[in-house]
Amino acid sequence: MERIVVGLSGGVDSSVAAATLHQQGYDVVGLTLWLMKGKGQCCSEGMVDAAKLCEDLGIEYHVVDSREVFEREIINYLVDGYGSGITPLPCSQCNRAVKFGPMLQYAREELGCDRIATGHYARITQNAETGRYELRRAVDPAKDQSYFLYDLTQDLLAACDFPLGHQTKTETRRVAAALGLHTAEKPDSQDLCLIEHHGSMQTFLDKYLAPKPGDIVDTEGRILGQHTGIHHYTIGQRKGLGIAAANPLYVVGFDMGKNHVIVADRSDAHLPDCTVQRVNWVAIAAPQEPMKVSVQIRYRSEAVGATLVPLASGNGTGDRVRIVFDEPQFGVTPGQAAVWYDGDRVLGGGLIEAAVPELSAPMTEAGALSH
């Protein structure tokens, strides 16, 4: 009987993943990572629900204290990022550095097991010609999470299963009810774990970043209002600016030196291209020539046509690229992920490092307009 470790959050998705594998004859071991302390707090309800599931299924259950690595890799990452004027994407960082990697390491070293599974909505296949493991979109487009999983390495993809990738969320609920799982009607999480605990990202950040009010200005440097701290704002934001204007204004950049939030009309806030760093190549090796791709720059955005241009880097690993959009895109945000696809196949992805809008003033490295 093949042994497999299933990451359990206490929600319906991971519960069904574990129950499905158990039904298929796997020797399932449940594992929850205890993530929050100090700057956050562990979701005790999730561990209780996970433990109850394992008791009902008659399987082993383990809890791993991951609070130190979560604080180092996620809490500090968020605080440092927002403090420097970018909008970090914690989920992809958490998946690789906090969840999948440590979970596989624990499975191998402590449980003698080489396979792990989670309740994520995505699919993994292996290319018969290249031997590379490929990450693909889930069957359910509304729940597809491949965007957040682009940073998984070949070693992790080779060892991982996503039992829910071939079904819809409605089917997951149906399976949970049919199996009598106590999580069948449990509501989905709506936000990042930190937001759910603190109420908002602003509330969380205000615990660690001191308020630093400053001016909201247009692209010519004219003062239009005041802001409460650059870390409260993100590229593309319209609501909460407190500015009266003839047309809606959107955040298009920051001047960290002058402590300015810079706004413009939506028509002026589209970017023709961006550079991407910390690239992870999934389905293919780093290309040497430009190639056409579909790229997704936010979790809920549609993939759009673009040309990927490899950039030279000091270590020669293909870890930087330029994305040239077929049409200028709104809300291209430094710190967020750009993930490029060929159909439903994830080719690779990385973090948006700089964006140059079609405006009269130049940009700083942080994506901020300088005057």
N, C-alpha and C positions, 0 to 999 in steps of 0.2 A: 504494500500500500504506500503510494507516494505521499510524502509529508509536505505540507505547504503552510506558510505563515500568512495569516490574513490581518491586515491593519484594520483595527476597529475604532471608529469614532463614537459609536453609540447611536448612529443614525440609521435610517432604513437602508441606504445604499450599501454600506459596508456589512450590515446584517444579512442582507440578501446575498451578497457576494460569498460570505462565509457559509451560509446555509446551502447555497447552490453547490459549492464545491464539496461540502459534507455529503450532500445527496449523491454526488457523482462518485463517491467512494474515496475521496482524498482523506488523509489523516490531517485534519485541520487544527491548527493552533492559533488562537486569538491573541493579538498583541495590540496594546494601546500605548502610545507615547504620551507621557505626562509632560506637557509643554510649557505651562506658564507658572511664573513665580514673580514676586516682587513687582515688576513693572506690569505684569498681567496676572491672571489667576487661572488655575486649572479649571476646566469644565468638569466638575465632579459628577454632574448628571450623566454626562457621556460615558464616563468610566463605569458608573453604576449600571447603565443600560447595556454596555458591552459585556460586563461580568454576568448579567442576567441572561444574555443571549448564549454565552458560552456554557452556562449552567444548564440551560434548556436543551442545548445541542449535545451536552455531555462531552465537551472538548476542553483541552487545556486553555488557560488564560494567563497571560503575562502582562505586567505593566513595567515599562522602562522609563526611568527618570531621565527625561531629555530636557529638563528646564535650563540647564547651563548652556547647552548648544542652541536652544531656541532663543535665549536672551542674546547670545553672542551673534548668531547668524540672522535673526529676524528683528528683534527689538532694536538693537543698536543700528542695524541696517536701515530701518525705517526712520529713526530719529536723526541719524547722520544725513540721510538722503533729503528728507524734508527740510532740514536745517541748512542745506546747501542749495536749495531752490529746485530740486528735482522731485518727481512723484514716483517713488519706488514701487515695484510690483513684488510684494512679498510672497505670493503664492508659488511662483515658479522657483524662487530661491529656496523656499521652505521644502518644496517637493524633493529637490535634489539633495540639499545640504542637511536637512533636518529629518525628513521622513524616509524616503526610499533608500538612500545610502545607508544611514544608521540602522534601518530596519533589516536590510539584507545582511549587514555585518553582524547584527545580533543573531539573526536566524542561522547564519553559518557558524559563528563561533560558540554560541550558547545552546542552540537547539539542534545542531547537526542537520540543517535543512538548507537547500540551495534554491528554493523557490518562495516567492512572496506574491501576494495578491492584494488588491484594494478595490473599493467600490467606485473608482473613477469611470467616467463614461468616455472611453477611447478604445482603440483596438491595436493589437500588435501582430505583425506578420513578419515572415522572414523571406527575403529575396533569394530565390533559388540560384540565381546567377552570381550575385555579389556576396551572398552570405550575410549581408547586413540585416539587422533587425530594423523594421520600419514601424513608425508610429502613424496611425491613421485616425481620421475623425470617427466619432461614434455614429451608429446608425441613427440615433435621435439627435438631429441638428440643434434642437433647443437645449440639450444637456451636454453637448460635446465639450470636453475639457482638454482636448489636445493642445490648445493654446497655452495652457498652464504647465504642460508636461514636456515642452520642447527641449528642456535642458537635461533630460534623462540620457545617460550615457548608454553605449552599446552593452556594457556589462549589466546595467540595471534592466534594460529592455529585455535582454536575453533571459533574465531570471524572473520576470514579472508577468502576471496574468491580470487581465481586466475582464472579469466574468460578465459585467453588465454592458460592455461595449456594443453588443449585438442586439440590444433590446431598448425599448423606450422606457421612460420613467413611469408611465402608466402601467406597463408590464411589470416593472419592479414592484410597484405597490400591489399589483394583483398577486404576484408570487408571494410577497410578504404576508398578505392576508390568507392565502391558501395554506401557507405553512404555519399559520397561527403565531407569527412573530409579534412580540409585544411592541415592536417599533413600527409596525405597519402603517399606523396613522400619525406617526411623529412628524411634525412640520419640518420642512427643509430649512437649513441655515440660509439666511438671506444676505449676510455680510461676512467680512473677514472676522475671524474669531475675536480679534482685539476690539473691533468695532462693536460686536455684539455684547461684549462685556462692558465697555466704557461708554457706549451710547453713540459715539461718533469718533472719527479719526481725530477731529479737532480736540475733543476732550482728552483723548489719549496723549496727543502731542503736547498739549498745554501742561502736562505733568512734567515735561522734560525740556521744553523749549520756552524760554522766557518771552513774554510779549514784547514785540518791537514794532510799534506803529510807524507808519510811513505814508508816503503819498501814492495815490493811484494816478498815473499819467497816461496821456495818449502817446502815439508814436513820435510826436513832435516835442514831447517833454512838457506839455501843458498839464497843470494839476487839475484833476477832475474830482478828486475826493481823497479820502484817507482809508488805509487798510489797517488791520489789527495785527499783522504779522505775515510775512511772505509764506510761512509754512501752512497758513490757512487756505491757500489758493493753489489752483492747478491750471495747467494750460487747457484752454477751451471752456473754462468756467464762465457762466453767465449770471447765475443766480447769486444773490448775497453780496453784490458789489456795492450796493447803496448809492448808485450813480443815476441821476436823471439825465437822459439823453434822448435825442430824437429817434435814434435807432438803437437796438440792443447792442451792447458792447460785450466783448469777450476777452478773457485774459489771453494774451499772446506771448508773454515773456516776463522776465524779471531782471532788474538791474540790482545785483546783490550789493555792489559797492555803494549805490545811492539809496538802497532799501526801497526801490520803486517796484510796484506792480504795474505792468504795462498792458493797456487794453486797446482794442481796435474793433472796427466793424467786422462782422463775420466774413464779408467778402475779402477782407484784408488778412484773414487769419488762416489762409490755406498755404500749405507747404508743398513745394514741388519734389523735395527729396529729403533724405535724412541719412545720417551715418549710424551704424549699428556696431556695437562692441560685444565682447564676450560671447562670440558666436559658437553655438554647438551644432555641428552637422549631424543629422540623423540618418536620413535615407541615402545620402550620397556623401562622398568625400568632398572636401573644399574644392570648388571649381576654379579653373584658371582663367576662364573667359566669362564675359557677361552672359546672363541667361534670363529668359522670361519666366516670371513666377506670378503666383497670386499671393498677396501679402495681407496679413491681418495685423492691425496696429492697436487694437483694443479687444477685450474679451467679447463684447457684445457687437462689435462692428462686423460688417461684411468684408470678406476678402476682396481686394481690388487688384487689378493688373499693375504690374511694375516690372522694371528691369533691375536685376541684381548685379552689381559691379564689384568684383573682388578688389580689396584695397591691400596695399603692401603694409606689413606690420613687422616690428622688430624681430619677433620670434618665428616668422614665416609659417604660422600655423593656420592661416586663413581665418583668423578670429575677428576680423573687421571687414565690413562690406558697406557699400552705399546702396540705398534703395531709391531708385528714381521712379516715381509714380507715373502711370499713364496720364492721370489727371491729378492736379494738386489736391491734397487731402487736408481736411480740417482736424484740429486737435491732435497733431502729432506731438507726443509728450515725452521729453527726456526722462529716462528711468523706467518707462513702460516697455513691454516686449513688442518686437516685431517678429512675427512668425510667418515663414513662407512655405507655400504648399504647391504641389503638383496634383491637382484633383483633390482627393481626400488624404493624400500622403504628405506628411510633414517632412520637408526637405531639410529645414534647419530653422534657427531662430537666435535672437540675441536681444540685447538691451539698447534702446534708442539713446544715442549718446549726444547728438547735436541735431538741431533742425534749423534750417535757414528760410524764414518766411519771405515772401515777395513784398518786402516793405522797403522804405527808403533808408532806414537806419540799419547799421550792421548788428550782428548778434555776437554775444560773448559765448564762451565755451559752454556755459551752463544753460544755453538757450535763451539768454537774456538780451534784450536790446540795450545797446549803449548809446549815449548821446554826448 
